[in-house]
Amino acid sequence: MEIGRERLRQALDRLGRDLAVAGGPRSRRRTPHYAAKKRALDLAICLAALPFALPVLLVCAALVKLTSEGPVFFVQERTGQGGRRFRMLKFRTMVKDAPALRARLAEQLAHEGPDFKLVDDPRMTPIGRVLRKTSLDESPQLWNVLCGDMSLVGPRPTSFAADRYDLWHTERLEVPPGLTGLWQVEARGDIDFDERVRRDIAYVRNRSLALDLSILLRTIPAVLLQRGAY
C-alpha cells in the first residue's frame, strides 16, 4: 500500500501535534537544489567506485552460486520514499527455504518487532554469514542507487509495507532509503526497531550533504570492525 507524502502530512496535521520522538522540530523542508546535489553525489561515487566494485561483485556472485543451491541474488520488495514499494537487490545469504523458516521464527520472536534480526540465524549459509558480516551482501544495491530507488545515505528500507508503520515512524519515509545511515554507523544491529527509527528521524531532520559525507566516511570503519554485524 503506497502512502504519499501529502497523505502523511495530512494525517499528522489531523493529529495536531509533532511526532513523539526524540524531541525537536519536524524535518525542515529542503530546496530542490539539495535533492539534485545529493543525487549527483550518489551517481559520482557509484560510478567512481564501479571499476573497483565490479571484480568484488563477480567473486561474491561466484561464491554464492558455487557453494549453495539457489539463485545468486535475493530480490525483495522494500518500502522506499513516500511508502513506494521497489525491488531491492542483495546477494543471497540464506538457504533456499528461508522464507518458510522466517515465518516460523517470526511467530517465536513477535516481541522483537516487525523487522526482527537474529544474532545466530539458522537460515544462513556459510558464505552468506561471511557476506553478512562484511556487509558485502548489500553491495548489489549500488544498482538500486544508480536506478534512483535508493541513495547512498538514508534510512534502511523495510521489508514490510508502510501501512504497518506506527504513525510516528512515517517521518522516515520523507527521504529516499539508503545503503547506509545514521544507526548503521552508531550501533548497526545492536538496537531494536524503534531505536533505529528514532535515529533515522534524527537524520531526516538534520540531513545535509556534509552529514551524508560524514556517515559515508564513518561507515568504512564500522564495516571493517564489524561492529554490531551478524
C-alpha positions in Angstrom: 0.0 0.0 0.0 1.5 3.3 -1.0 1.4 6.3 1.2 2.2 9.6 -0.4 3.9 12.5 1.3 0.8 14.6 1.2 -1.3 11.9 2.9 1.3 11.6 5.6 1.3 15.3 6.2 -2.5 15.4 6.3 -2.5 12.6 8.9 0.0 14.4 11.1 -1.9 17.7 10.8 -5.1 16.0 11.9 -3.1 14.6 14.9 -2.4 18.2 15.9 1.0 17.7 17.4 4.6 16.9 16.5 5.7 13.3 16.4 6.5 11.9 19.8 10.2 11.0 19.1 13.5 12.5 20.3 12.1 16.0 20.6 12.8 18.9 18.3 11.0 20.3 15.3 9.8 18.3 12.3 12.2 18.0 9.5 13.0 21.2 7.6 11.9 21.3 4.0 14.9 21.2 1.7 15.1 23.0 -1.6 15.2 21.1 -4.9 18.9 22.0 -5.1 19.7 19.8 -2.1 18.0 16.8 -3.7 19.8 17.4 -7.0 23.2 17.7 -5.3 22.5 14.6 -3.3 21.6 12.7 -6.4 24.7 14.0 -8.2 26.8 12.8 -5.2 25.3 9.4 -5.3 26.0 9.0 -9.1 29.5 10.3 -8.9 30.5 8.0 -6.0 28.8 4.9 -7.6 30.4 5.5 -11.0 33.8 6.2 -9.5 33.6 3.0 -7.3 32.3 0.8 -10.1 35.7 -0.3 -11.5 36.8 -1.4 -8.0 33.4 -2.9 -7.0 32.8 -4.9 -10.1 35.5 -7.6 -9.5 34.4 -7.9 -5.9 30.8 -8.4 -7.1 31.8 -11.1 -9.5 33.8 -13.0 -6.9 30.9 -12.8 -4.4 28.4 -13.9 -7.1 30.6 -16.9 -8.0 30.9 -17.9 -4.3 27.2 -17.8 -3.7 26.5 -19.8 -6.8 29.1 -22.5 -6.2 28.5 -23.1 -2.5 24.8 -23.4 -2.1 21.6 -24.3 -4.1 19.5 -21.4 -5.3 19.8 -18.1 -7.1 22.7 -15.7 -6.8 20.6 -12.7 -5.9 17.8 -12.3 -3.3 15.3 -9.8 -4.7 12.7 -8.5 -2.2 10.1 -5.7 -2.3 11.1 -2.9 0.1 9.4 0.3 1.2 11.0 3.5 0.0 10.3 7.2 -0.1 6.7 8.1 0.4 5.8 4.5 1.0 6.5 3.4 -2.6 7.5 -0.2 -3.0 10.5 -1.2 -5.0 12.6 -4.3 -5.7 15.8 -4.3 -3.8 18.8 -6.5 -4.6 21.1 -8.4 -2.2 23.4 -11.4 -2.6 21.6 -14.4 -1.3 22.9 -15.3 2.1 20.4 -17.9 3.2 19.2 -21.4 2.3 16.6 -21.9 -0.3 13.7 -22.4 2.1 14.5 -19.4 4.2 11.0 -17.7 3.8 9.3 -20.7 5.3 11.8 -20.7 8.2 11.3 -17.0 8.7 7.6 -17.4 9.1 8.2 -19.9 11.9 10.8 -17.7 13.6 8.5 -14.7 13.3 5.9 -16.4 15.5 8.6 -17.2 18.1 10.1 -13.7 18.0 7.0 -11.5 17.7 8.2 -9.4 20.6 11.2 -8.2 18.6 9.1 -6.1 16.3 8.2 -6.4 12.6 11.8 -6.1 11.3 13.4 -8.6 13.7 17.0 -9.7 13.3 18.8 -12.8 14.7 22.3 -12.9 16.1 22.8 -16.5 15.1 20.4 -17.0 12.2 19.9 -20.7 11.4 18.9 -19.9 7.8 22.4 -18.6 6.9 24.8 -20.4 4.6 28.5 -20.4 5.5 29.4 -18.0 2.7 26.3 -16.0 3.5 27.4 -15.5 7.0 30.7 -14.0 5.7 29.0 -11.8 3.3 26.6 -10.6 6.0 29.4 -9.9 8.5 31.3 -7.8 5.9 28.1 -6.2 4.6 29.1 -7.4 1.1 25.7 -8.9 0.7 24.4 -5.3 0.4 26.8 -4.3 -2.4 24.3 -5.1 -5.3 22.2 -2.2 -4.0 24.6 0.0 -5.9 22.4 -0.8 -8.8 19.3 0.4 -6.8 21.2 3.6 -6.2 22.1 4.1 -9.8 18.4 3.5 -10.7 17.3 6.1 -8.2 15.3 3.8 -5.9 17.8 4.4 -3.2 20.5 6.8 -2.1 23.9 6.0 -0.6 22.8 7.5 2.7 19.3 7.3 4.3 17.0 5.2 6.4 17.2 1.5 5.5 14.2 0.3 3.5 11.9 -2.0 5.5 10.6 -5.3 4.1 7.1 -4.6 5.3 4.7 -2.0 3.8 4.1 1.5 5.2 0.6 0.6 6.3 2.2 -1.4 9.1 4.2 1.6 10.4 3.1 3.4 13.6 2.2 6.9 12.8 5.4 8.4 14.3 7.5 6.0 12.1 6.3 7.6 8.9 8.7 10.6 9.0 11.5 8.3 7.9 9.7 7.9 4.6 10.2 11.6 3.7 13.6 10.8 2.1 15.0 8.1 -0.2 16.1 4.9 1.6 19.9 4.4 1.9 22.6 1.9 1.6 23.9 3.1 4.9 22.6 5.5 7.6 23.0 7.0 11.0 22.1 4.0 13.0 24.4 1.7 10.9 27.4 3.8 11.9 26.4 4.3 15.5 25.0 1.0 16.5 24.5 -1.3 13.5 22.4 -4.3 14.6 22.7 -3.7 18.3 19.4 -1.7 18.8 15.7 -2.5 18.3 13.5 -1.2 15.5 12.0 1.8 17.4 15.5 3.0 18.3 16.6 2.6 14.7 13.6 4.7 13.6 14.5 7.4 16.1 18.0 7.7 14.6 16.5 7.6 11.1 14.3 10.5 12.0 17.2 12.4 13.6 18.9 12.0 10.2 15.8 13.2 8.3 15.6 16.3 10.5 19.3 17.2 10.1 20.1 15.9 6.7 22.7 17.7 4.6 25.5 16.9 2.2 28.0 17.3 5.0 26.2 14.8 7.2 25.9 12.4 4.2 29.7 12.6 3.7 30.3 12.1 7.4 28.1 9.0 7.5 29.8 7.5 4.4 33.3 8.0 6.0 32.1 6.6 9.3 30.6 3.5 7.5 34.1 2.3 6.5 35.5 1.6 10.0 32.0 0.4 11.1 32.1 -2.3 8.4 35.8 -3.1 8.8 35.4 -3.5 12.6 32.1 -5.4 12.1 30.5 -3.5 14.9 27.1 -5.0 15.6 27.3 -7.2 12.5 25.9 -10.8 12.4 
